[in-house]
């Protein structure tokens, strides 16, 4: 289903977005009470059953990250994402760290970022002096693929700017939809998030894949040792485990269908999403969020829609509480 526009104007609208995110459980507790251990946080799109982290080597904790550890991680990334040989791969301390740097790669002009979407991209481009619009011709474009929050998918025809950023932070649940084959094209950067699909957001690991010249400049911006030894080892171990990835995709798809069934039975309408988060039209999103919060379940609503409620997937032991609260 196509996402709804934030405004009905026919002309491109300049984006002025507040940075709002999932999470924020501390504020939910201040408002609604309880302890952190009482709450189920469904406000993010993080896999609730994370990759099982094995014991780390002593060097991962005590030594500066070496080239061998970085090379192992990059090999694993190239394999799991089928990265073209001509594209470069850079590991980063989370996707957000590189989103903050990308606008520096070109002279500030106009960036097209179709809305609604993840708002950090617009905030970063605006901070660096770019005019940010949601339609029209531009010197840069950002495509969140699949889009957050509605799950919209883009095509290579949409990537038509000299600087094109394709944010595939949620694409590991649907790898066949990836636009990675275009990563070697000039001016193209593809972002990957480790924390979402593998459920280890606290590791702070991400990747940027694409134009070798731009990747080299981004590496200079991040400086030496941008990724910790722990992140290198955890990341490589997880990316190498293709069996876990396949089994996880199957489980997430089943759980997404289960959540849809629960919500539609109670009046919600599916707007879109991915197997890591689901987006529903519930009429009065704030009222739904408040009702769920009374049961110590935190959800996501949006400043640009009074009707949309986004839910991440519950962990294995949380389904009974979700059903009762709904």
C-alpha positions as CSV (number, residue, x, y, z in Angstrom):
1,X,0.0,0.0,0.0
2,X,1.4,3.4,-0.9
3,X,2.3,5.6,2.1
4,X,0.2,8.6,2.8
5,X,1.8,12.0,2.2
6,X,2.3,14.2,5.2
7,X,0.7,17.1,3.4
8,X,-1.8,17.4,0.5
9,X,0.0,20.2,-1.3
10,X,0.8,19.7,-4.9
11,X,4.2,21.5,-4.8
12,X,7.2,19.8,-3.1
13,X,7.1,20.5,0.6
14,X,10.2,21.5,2.5
15,X,10.7,19.1,5.4
16,X,10.9,20.5,8.9
17,X,11.0,17.5,11.1
18,X,11.5,17.0,14.8
19,X,13.7,14.0,15.5
20,X,11.4,11.4,17.0
21,X,12.3,7.8,17.4
22,X,11.1,4.5,18.9
23,X,12.3,3.7,22.3
24,X,12.0,6.4,24.9
25,X,10.9,3.9,27.6
26,X,12.3,6.1,30.4
27,X,9.7,8.8,29.5
28,X,7.0,6.2,29.3
29,X,7.9,5.1,32.8
30,X,7.8,8.7,34.1
31,X,4.3,9.1,32.6
32,X,2.7,5.8,33.3
33,X,4.7,4.3,36.2
34,X,6.2,0.9,36.8
35,X,9.8,-0.3,36.5
36,X,11.7,-1.0,33.3
37,X,11.4,-4.7,34.0
38,X,7.6,-4.4,34.0
39,X,7.5,-3.1,30.5
40,X,7.4,-4.7,27.0
41,X,8.9,-2.3,24.5
42,X,7.3,-2.7,21.1
43,X,8.2,0.9,20.0
44,X,11.2,-0.2,18.0
45,X,11.8,-2.5,15.0
46,X,14.5,-4.6,16.8
47,X,14.3,-8.4,16.6
48,X,13.1,-9.5,20.1
49,X,15.0,-12.8,19.8
50,X,18.6,-11.6,19.1
51,X,21.5,-13.6,17.7
52,X,23.0,-15.6,20.6
53,X,26.3,-13.9,21.3
54,X,29.1,-16.5,22.0
55,X,31.9,-15.8,24.5
56,X,34.3,-13.2,23.2
57,X,38.1,-13.6,22.9
58,X,40.3,-11.7,25.3
59,X,41.8,-9.7,22.5
60,X,38.3,-8.4,21.5
61,X,38.2,-6.7,24.9
62,X,41.8,-5.6,25.4
63,X,43.5,-5.0,22.1
64,X,43.0,-2.2,19.5
65,X,41.0,-3.6,16.6
66,X,43.3,-5.0,14.1
67,X,43.2,-5.4,10.3
68,X,42.5,-9.2,10.5
69,X,39.4,-8.7,12.5
70,X,38.1,-5.9,10.2
71,X,38.9,-8.1,7.1
72,X,36.9,-11.0,8.6
73,X,33.9,-8.8,9.2
74,X,34.0,-7.3,5.7
75,X,34.3,-10.8,4.1
76,X,31.2,-11.9,6.0
77,X,29.3,-8.7,4.9
78,X,30.2,-9.2,1.3
79,X,29.0,-12.8,1.4
80,X,25.7,-12.3,3.2
81,X,24.7,-9.3,1.1
82,X,26.2,-10.4,-2.2
83,X,28.1,-7.1,-2.5
84,X,29.4,-6.4,-6.1
85,X,33.2,-6.8,-6.4
86,X,33.6,-3.1,-7.5
87,X,31.7,-1.7,-4.5
88,X,33.5,-0.8,-1.3
89,X,32.4,-1.8,2.2
90,X,32.9,0.2,5.4
91,X,31.9,-0.9,8.9
92,X,30.6,1.9,11.0
93,X,29.6,2.5,14.7
94,X,25.9,2.1,13.8
95,X,24.0,3.4,10.8
96,X,23.2,6.7,12.5
97,X,26.9,7.6,12.7
98,X,27.3,7.5,8.9
99,X,23.9,9.2,8.3
100,X,25.3,12.2,10.1
101,X,28.3,12.3,7.8
102,X,26.9,11.6,4.3
103,X,25.7,15.2,3.6
104,X,29.3,16.4,3.8
105,X,30.2,14.4,0.7
106,X,28.7,17.0,-1.7
107,X,28.0,20.7,-1.8
108,X,24.8,21.6,0.0
109,X,22.0,22.0,-2.5
110,X,18.7,20.1,-2.6
111,X,18.0,16.7,-1.2
112,X,14.8,14.7,-2.0
113,X,13.6,12.5,0.8
114,X,10.1,11.1,0.2
115,X,7.9,11.3,3.3
116,X,6.9,9.9,5.7
117,X,10.1,8.2,6.5
118,X,12.9,7.8,9.1
119,X,13.6,11.4,10.1
120,X,17.3,11.3,10.8
121,X,18.2,11.6,7.1
122,X,16.3,14.9,6.7
123,X,17.6,16.2,10.0
124,X,21.2,15.5,9.0
125,X,20.9,17.0,5.5
126,X,19.2,20.1,6.9
127,X,21.9,20.5,9.6
128,X,24.5,20.6,6.8
129,X,22.7,23.4,5.0
130,X,20.7,21.3,2.4
131,X,17.2,22.2,1.3
132,X,15.2,19.1,2.0
133,X,12.1,18.4,-0.1
134,X,10.0,15.3,-0.6
135,X,9.5,15.4,-4.4
136,X,11.1,16.8,-7.5
137,X,14.6,16.9,-9.0
138,X,17.5,17.1,-6.6
139,X,21.2,16.8,-6.2
140,X,20.8,14.1,-3.6
141,X,18.0,11.6,-2.8
142,X,17.4,9.2,0.1
143,X,15.3,6.1,-0.2
144,X,14.6,4.1,2.9
145,X,14.1,0.6,1.5
146,X,11.9,-0.9,2.8
147,X,10.5,2.4,4.2
148,X,10.0,3.1,7.8
149,X,7.2,3.1,8.9
150,X,5.0,1.8,6.0
151,X,7.3,-0.7,4.4
152,X,7.3,0.8,0.9
153,X,9.8,-0.7,-1.5
154,X,11.6,1.4,-4.2
155,X,13.2,0.5,-7.5
156,X,16.5,1.4,-9.2
157,X,14.5,4.0,-11.3
158,X,13.8,6.0,-8.2
159,X,17.6,6.3,-7.5
160,X,18.2,9.1,-9.9
161,X,20.3,11.7,-8.1
162,X,24.1,12.3,-8.3
163,X,24.2,11.3,-4.6
164,X,21.8,8.5,-3.9
165,X,21.5,7.0,-0.4
166,X,19.5,3.7,-0.1
167,X,18.9,2.9,3.5
168,X,18.4,-0.9,3.8
169,X,18.4,-1.0,7.6
170,X,15.3,-3.3,7.5
171,X,16.0,-5.1,4.3
172,X,17.6,-8.2,5.9
173,X,14.1,-9.6,6.4
174,X,13.4,-9.5,2.7
175,X,16.9,-9.9,1.1
176,X,15.5,-10.5,-2.4
177,X,14.2,-7.0,-2.5
178,X,17.7,-5.5,-1.9
179,X,19.1,-3.0,-4.4
180,X,22.6,-4.1,-3.6
181,X,23.5,-4.9,-7.2
182,X,23.5,-1.1,-7.8
183,X,26.0,-0.5,-5.0
184,X,29.0,0.0,-7.4
185,X,27.3,2.7,-9.4
186,X,28.9,6.2,-9.1
187,X,27.4,8.3,-6.3
188,X,25.5,5.4,-4.7
189,X,25.6,4.5,-1.0
190,X,23.7,1.6,0.6
191,X,23.3,1.5,4.3
192,X,22.9,-1.7,6.4
193,X,22.0,-1.9,10.1
194,X,23.3,-4.7,12.2
195,X,21.1,-4.0,15.3
196,X,17.7,-4.5,13.7
197,X,17.6,-7.9,12.2
198,X,20.2,-9.5,14.5
199,X,18.6,-7.8,17.5
200,X,21.8,-6.4,18.9
201,X,21.3,-2.6,18.7
202,X,23.6,-2.1,21.7
203,X,26.6,-3.3,19.8
204,X,26.4,-0.2,17.6
205,X,27.4,-1.6,14.3
206,X,26.4,-0.7,10.8
207,X,27.8,-0.7,7.2
208,X,27.9,1.6,4.3
209,X,28.4,0.0,0.9
210,X,29.0,1.6,-2.5
211,X,31.0,4.1,-4.5
212,X,34.7,3.4,-3.5
213,X,35.6,7.1,-3.7
214,X,32.8,8.2,-1.3
215,X,33.5,5.2,1.0
216,X,37.1,6.3,1.3
217,X,36.1,9.8,2.2
218,X,33.6,8.5,4.8
219,X,36.4,6.3,6.3
220,X,38.6,9.4,6.7
221,X,35.7,11.2,8.4
222,X,35.3,8.4,11.0
223,X,39.0,8.1,11.7
224,X,40.9,5.1,12.9
225,X,39.2,2.3,14.9
226,X,35.6,3.5,14.4
227,X,34.3,0.0,15.3
228,X,35.1,-1.7,18.6
229,X,36.8,-5.1,18.8
230,X,33.7,-6.5,20.4
231,X,31.5,-5.2,17.6
232,X,33.9,-6.7,15.0
233,X,33.9,-10.1,16.6
234,X,30.2,-10.2,17.3
235,X,29.3,-8.9,13.9
236,X,31.5,-11.4,12.0
237,X,30.2,-14.3,14.0
238,X,26.6,-13.3,13.4
239,X,26.9,-12.5,9.7
240,X,28.7,-15.8,9.0
241,X,25.8,-17.8,10.5
242,X,23.5,-18.1,7.4
243,X,21.4,-20.8,9.0
244,X,20.4,-18.6,11.9
245,X,19.5,-15.8,9.4
246,X,17.3,-18.1,7.3
247,X,15.5,-19.5,10.4
248,X,15.0,-16.0,11.8
249,X,13.4,-14.8,8.6
250,X,10.9,-17.6,8.7
251,X,10.0,-17.0,12.4
252,X,9.6,-13.2,11.9
253,X,7.3,-13.7,9.0
254,X,5.1,-16.0,11.1
255,X,5.1,-13.6,14.0
256,X,4.2,-10.7,11.8
257,X,1.2,-12.6,10.5
258,X,0.2,-13.5,14.0
259,X,0.3,-9.8,15.2
260,X,-1.7,-8.7,12.1
261,X,-4.4,-11.2,13.0
262,X,-4.6,-9.9,16.6
263,X,-4.8,-6.3,15.5
264,X,-7.3,-6.7,12.7
265,X,-9.5,-8.8,15.0
266,X,-9.7,-5.8,17.3
267,X,-10.4,-3.1,14.6
268,X,-6.9,-2.2,13.4
269,X,-6.3,-2.0,9.7
270,X,-2.9,-3.0,8.3
271,X,-1.2,0.0,6.5
272,X,2.1,-1.8,5.9
273,X,5.4,-2.5,7.6
274,X,8.0,-5.2,7.5
275,X,8.4,-8.6,9.3
276,X,10.2,-6.6,12.1
277,X,7.5,-4.0,12.6
278,X,3.8,-3.5,11.6
279,X,1.9,-0.3,10.9
280,X,-1.8,0.0,11.7
281,X,-4.5,2.5,11.2
282,X,-6.3,2.5,14.5
283,X,-8.4,5.7,14.3
284,X,-7.1,7.3,17.5
285,X,-3.4,6.3,17.8
286,X,-2.8,8.3,21.0
287,X,-5.7,6.6,22.8
288,X,-4.4,3.2,21.7
289,X,-0.9,4.0,22.9
290,X,-2.3,5.2,26.3
291,X,-4.4,2.0,26.7
292,X,-1.4,-0.2,25.9
293,X,0.8,1.8,28.3
294,X,-1.6,1.1,31.1
295,X,-0.7,-2.5,30.6
296,X,3.0,-1.6,30.5
297,X,3.3,-2.1,26.8
298,X,5.1,0.7,24.9
299,X,4.2,1.4,21.2
300,X,5.1,4.0,18.6
301,X,2.9,6.8,17.3
302,X,3.9,9.6,14.9
303,X,3.7,13.4,14.9
304,X,2.4,13.5,11.3
305,X,-0.5,11.1,11.8
306,X,-3.1,10.8,14.5
307,X,-4.2,7.4,13.2
308,X,-1.0,5.4,12.8
309,X,0.2,3.0,15.4
310,X,3.4,1.0,14.9
311,X,4.2,-2.2,16.8
312,X,7.4,-4.2,16.9
313,X,7.1,-7.9,17.4
314,X,6.8,-9.4,20.9
315,X,9.3,-11.8,22.3
316,X,8.3,-15.4,22.6
317,X,7.1,-15.1,26.2
318,X,5.2,-11.8,25.8
319,X,2.3,-12.8,23.5
320,X,-0.2,-13.6,26.2
321,X,0.3,-10.1,27.7
322,X,-0.1,-8.5,24.3
323,X,-3.3,-10.4,23.6
324,X,-4.7,-9.5,27.0
325,X,-3.9,-5.8,26.6
326,X,-5.5,-5.7,23.2
